[in-house]
Amino acid sequence: MRSGHDGVAPIRYPRVMTDDNRVLAPAPPADGSKPKGPASYFPSIEKTYGKPIQEWLDLTADRLASGEPHMQVVTWLKTEHGLGHGHANAIVAYVKAKLAAS
């Protein structure tokens, strides 16, 4: 195995993330109002599952970029990561909408 510049083997991440399919987490509304749509779930998702929403968005964008359908990604988030259906669906819907708009 090749080693990195410091003699340590590089860490390999199975990711297909590119700038073209990266979806950034939304900033909180400037006027202090609550987010609308799927993003309204994001504070609860972070609190419930203990990971920043950006991590969930990156994982989801990777799966969608590899061609997995919406409901397959929802099921994966539920079974592999323990998310509830509503939270998983909100993440996938948000990522799909942002990717479609870009």
QUIURPE-V151279 format. One record per residue. N is the residue number from 1. PHI is phi in degrees with one decimal (999 if undefined). OMEGA is omega in radians with two decimals (* if undefined). D_LAST is the distance of its C-alpha to the last C-alpha in Angstrom with 2 decimals. Layout:
n:N phi:PHI omega:OMEGA d_last:D_LAST
n:N phi:PHI omega:OMEGA d_last:D_LAST
//
This chain:
n:1 phi:999 omega:3.10 d_last:38.05
n:2 phi:-69.0 omega:3.08 d_last:36.82
n:3 phi:-112.7 omega:3.12 d_last:36.88
n:4 phi:-74.3 omega:-3.08 d_last:34.72
n:5 phi:-62.8 omega:-3.14 d_last:36.13
n:6 phi:-99.7 omega:3.12 d_last:38.11
n:7 phi:84.3 omega:3.14 d_last:39.70
n:8 phi:-99.5 omega:3.12 d_last:37.65
n:9 phi:-59.9 omega:3.14 d_last:35.73
n:10 phi:-68.0 omega:3.08 d_last:31.97
n:11 phi:-80.5 omega:3.13 d_last:30.13
n:12 phi:-105.9 omega:3.12 d_last:27.95
n:13 phi:-110.8 omega:3.12 d_last:24.93
n:14 phi:-79.3 omega:-3.06 d_last:23.65
n:15 phi:-125.5 omega:3.04 d_last:19.95
n:16 phi:-114.8 omega:-3.07 d_last:17.18
n:17 phi:-61.9 omega:3.00 d_last:14.79
n:18 phi:-130.5 omega:3.08 d_last:13.02
n:19 phi:-61.3 omega:-3.13 d_last:10.88
n:20 phi:-68.2 omega:-3.11 d_last:8.10
n:21 phi:-116.3 omega:3.08 d_last:8.63
n:22 phi:-84.1 omega:3.10 d_last:10.02
n:23 phi:-115.1 omega:-3.12 d_last:9.47
n:24 phi:-86.5 omega:3.08 d_last:11.83
n:25 phi:-63.7 omega:-3.13 d_last:14.49
n:26 phi:-73.0 omega:3.00 d_last:14.71
n:27 phi:-75.4 omega:3.07 d_last:17.54
n:28 phi:-59.6 omega:3.12 d_last:20.46
n:29 phi:-54.7 omega:-3.08 d_last:20.74
n:30 phi:-63.6 omega:-3.10 d_last:22.63
n:31 phi:-86.0 omega:3.11 d_last:25.17
n:32 phi:81.8 omega:3.13 d_last:26.25
n:33 phi:-73.3 omega:3.11 d_last:25.30
n:34 phi:-79.8 omega:3.08 d_last:24.11
n:35 phi:-61.8 omega:3.14 d_last:20.45
n:36 phi:-113.4 omega:3.10 d_last:19.63
n:37 phi:69.4 omega:-3.10 d_last:18.17
n:38 phi:-56.4 omega:-3.13 d_last:17.55
n:39 phi:-64.4 omega:3.11 d_last:17.46
n:40 phi:-65.2 omega:3.11 d_last:21.06
n:41 phi:-82.2 omega:-2.94 d_last:22.12
n:42 phi:-60.5 omega:3.10 d_last:20.92
n:43 phi:-59.8 omega:3.12 d_last:24.17
n:44 phi:-67.0 omega:3.12 d_last:26.27
n:45 phi:-62.3 omega:3.13 d_last:24.43
n:46 phi:-62.3 omega:-3.11 d_last:25.08
n:47 phi:-66.9 omega:-3.05 d_last:28.65
n:48 phi:-71.7 omega:-2.99 d_last:29.44
n:49 phi:-107.2 omega:2.99 d_last:28.18
n:50 phi:74.0 omega:3.09 d_last:28.63
n:51 phi:-121.8 omega:3.08 d_last:25.40
n:52 phi:-64.8 omega:-3.10 d_last:22.69
n:53 phi:-59.5 omega:3.14 d_last:19.63
n:54 phi:-59.9 omega:3.11 d_last:17.54
n:55 phi:-63.3 omega:3.11 d_last:19.67
n:56 phi:-65.4 omega:3.13 d_last:18.98
n:57 phi:-64.7 omega:3.13 d_last:15.18
n:58 phi:-64.7 omega:3.11 d_last:15.59
n:59 phi:-58.7 omega:-3.10 d_last:18.08
n:60 phi:-68.5 omega:3.12 d_last:16.05
n:61 phi:-61.4 omega:3.09 d_last:12.90
n:62 phi:-58.8 omega:-3.10 d_last:15.58
n:63 phi:-66.2 omega:-3.14 d_last:17.15
n:64 phi:-65.2 omega:3.14 d_last:14.22
n:65 phi:-65.3 omega:3.12 d_last:13.23
n:66 phi:-83.0 omega:3.05 d_last:16.91
n:67 phi:99.0 omega:3.13 d_last:16.76
n:68 phi:-69.4 omega:3.11 d_last:18.55
n:69 phi:-73.4 omega:-3.09 d_last:18.39
n:70 phi:-45.3 omega:-3.03 d_last:17.68
n:71 phi:-68.4 omega:3.08 d_last:21.40
n:72 phi:-68.4 omega:3.10 d_last:22.31
n:73 phi:-69.4 omega:3.07 d_last:20.08
n:74 phi:-58.0 omega:-3.14 d_last:21.61
n:75 phi:-61.1 omega:3.11 d_last:25.02
n:76 phi:-61.9 omega:3.12 d_last:24.45
n:77 phi:-61.6 omega:3.14 d_last:23.60
n:78 phi:-70.2 omega:-3.02 d_last:26.72
n:79 phi:-80.3 omega:-3.08 d_last:29.10
n:80 phi:-87.6 omega:-3.05 d_last:28.20
n:81 phi:-122.5 omega:3.05 d_last:27.31
n:82 phi:76.4 omega:3.11 d_last:29.27
n:83 phi:-73.0 omega:3.00 d_last:26.63
n:84 phi:-73.5 omega:-3.08 d_last:27.62
n:85 phi:-60.3 omega:-3.12 d_last:25.94
n:86 phi:-61.7 omega:3.12 d_last:24.45
n:87 phi:-65.9 omega:3.13 d_last:23.02
n:88 phi:-62.0 omega:-3.13 d_last:21.62
n:89 phi:-64.9 omega:3.12 d_last:20.09
n:90 phi:-62.9 omega:3.13 d_last:18.54
n:91 phi:-63.4 omega:-3.11 d_last:16.84
n:92 phi:-64.2 omega:3.14 d_last:15.55
n:93 phi:-61.8 omega:3.14 d_last:14.45
n:94 phi:-61.9 omega:-3.12 d_last:12.57
n:95 phi:-63.0 omega:3.14 d_last:10.75
n:96 phi:-60.1 omega:-3.14 d_last:10.08
n:97 phi:-63.5 omega:-3.14 d_last:8.81
n:98 phi:-67.9 omega:3.11 d_last:6.34
n:99 phi:-65.9 omega:3.14 d_last:5.29
n:100 phi:-67.6 omega:-3.11 d_last:5.58
n:101 phi:-80.2 omega:-3.07 d_last:3.81
n:102 phi:-91.3 omega:* d_last:0.00
//
